[in-house]
Amino acid sequence: MQRRTAKYAVPGILKQLEAFDVLIRQETGNTLDDYMGIQFQYDEAEREPDFAYPCDPVDSILMASTGWDGLHFSFLTDFGAVKDLDNAPIVFVEPIRYL
């Protein structure tokens, strides 16, 4: 299923966070995830999410997850109206678990 049509450049904030992660690894041997509990998962090659839940907004692009129960953050593209992801709203998705 095609989730969206627009391709976006890697947002500047993610580039900055990646550079910060490199610095943290050099200085401490730990990762940004070790301190923040968040894993950035933006797929630069495809610029598509590597997974999607049925509850995700159809115009969203995965950006990061917590690694717990599917909790994740996504850029909301407003169906391509957002020109670049640095100006896109970020949504938090908490998938519902069925008992």
C-alpha positions, 0 to 999 in steps of 0.5 A: 500500500502506498502511504504517500507520494512525496519524497522528502530530504532528510530533515536538518534536525535528524542530521543534527541528532545523528551528529550529536549521537556520533559525538556522544559515542566518541565521548562516552561510548554510549548512544543517544538512545542510552540517554534518551530512550529513543531510536531514530529510524528515518530511512534515508534511502527509501524515505519511507517508514520501515513499518506501519501500524493500522492506527498510523496517520496515512500521511505520516513518516516514521521518525523514531521509536521508543522500542516499547510496545510500538510507541513511535513518533512520525512526521505528519506531511499533511498529504504532501502540503508540508514542503520539508520535514523540518516544518512538519508537525510531529505526532506520537502514536501509541498503538492499541493492544488488544487483550 
